[in-house]
Amino acid sequence: MLKNSKLRKNILDIQYNKYLQYFSTTTIILFTYFIGLLIALMTKSIDYTNKNHVAIVAVVTIAFLSIAGILMLRFKEKMQNIIIELENL
């Protein structure tokens, strides 16, 4: 029984680290996107006076933020579930 408990704990630790890595990578990708967007605006690669450019950037940004936000919430939820499961061992 003790061996199964340790094995289960190790598996949960590995799963937790996996979701933590996913969460961290998503955060880094978000910051990279915003830095790239800021650089594009500062170098005038995106013409913020042109409504078409602004609309395209807005749609892409909303889609990107939505996907990243949903993923981050799922990763965080799975991490919290693993912590609860570890406490119950």
C-alpha positions as CSV (number, residue, x, y, z in Angstrom):
1,M,0.0,0.0,0.0
2,L,2.8,2.4,0.8
3,K,4.5,1.7,-2.5
4,N,1.2,2.5,-4.4
5,S,0.8,5.7,-2.4
6,K,4.3,6.9,-3.3
7,L,3.8,5.9,-6.9
8,R,0.6,7.8,-7.1
9,K,2.2,10.9,-5.5
10,N,5.0,10.8,-8.0
11,I,2.6,10.5,-10.9
12,L,0.6,13.5,-9.5
13,D,3.8,15.5,-9.1
14,I,4.7,14.8,-12.7
15,Q,1.3,15.8,-13.9
16,Y,1.4,19.0,-11.8
17,N,4.8,19.9,-13.2
18,K,3.5,19.3,-16.7
19,Y,0.5,21.7,-16.2
20,L,2.8,24.2,-14.5
21,Q,5.1,24.2,-17.6
22,Y,2.1,24.6,-19.9
23,F,0.9,27.5,-17.8
24,S,4.3,29.2,-17.7
25,T,4.8,28.7,-21.5
26,T,1.4,30.3,-22.2
27,T,2.3,33.2,-20.0
28,I,5.6,33.7,-21.9
29,I,3.8,33.5,-25.2
30,L,1.3,36.2,-24.1
31,F,4.1,38.5,-23.0
32,T,5.9,37.9,-26.3
33,Y,2.8,38.7,-28.3
34,F,2.3,42.0,-26.5
35,I,5.9,43.0,-26.8
36,G,5.8,42.2,-30.6
37,L,2.5,44.2,-30.9
38,L,4.1,47.1,-29.1
39,I,7.2,47.0,-31.3
40,A,5.0,46.8,-34.4
41,L,3.0,49.9,-33.2
42,M,6.2,51.8,-32.3
43,T,7.9,51.1,-35.7
44,K,4.6,51.9,-37.5
45,S,4.4,48.5,-39.1
46,I,0.8,48.6,-38.0
47,D,-0.9,51.8,-39.1
48,Y,-3.2,52.6,-36.2
49,T,-4.9,55.3,-38.3
50,N,-6.1,52.7,-40.9
51,K,-9.3,51.1,-39.7
52,N,-8.6,47.9,-41.6
53,H,-5.3,47.4,-39.8
54,V,-6.8,48.1,-36.4
55,A,-9.7,45.8,-37.1
56,I,-7.4,42.9,-38.1
57,V,-5.1,43.5,-35.1
58,A,-8.2,43.7,-32.8
59,V,-9.7,40.4,-34.1
60,V,-6.4,38.6,-33.9
61,T,-5.7,39.9,-30.4
62,I,-9.1,39.0,-29.1
63,A,-8.9,35.5,-30.6
64,F,-5.4,35.0,-29.2
65,L,-6.3,36.3,-25.8
66,S,-9.4,34.2,-25.6
67,I,-7.6,31.0,-26.5
68,A,-4.7,31.7,-24.1
69,G,-7.1,32.7,-21.3
70,I,-9.2,29.6,-21.6
71,L,-6.1,27.4,-21.7
72,M,-4.6,29.2,-18.7
73,L,-7.8,28.7,-16.7
74,R,-7.9,25.0,-17.6
75,F,-4.3,24.5,-16.6
76,K,-4.8,26.4,-13.3
77,E,-7.9,24.3,-12.6
78,K,-6.1,21.0,-13.3
79,M,-3.2,22.1,-11.1
80,Q,-5.6,22.9,-8.2
81,N,-7.3,19.5,-8.6
82,I,-3.9,17.8,-8.4
83,I,-3.1,19.7,-5.2
84,I,-6.4,18.6,-3.7
85,E,-5.7,15.0,-4.7
86,L,-2.2,15.2,-3.2
87,E,-3.6,16.5,0.1
88,N,-6.0,13.5,0.2
89,L,-3.2,11.0,-0.1
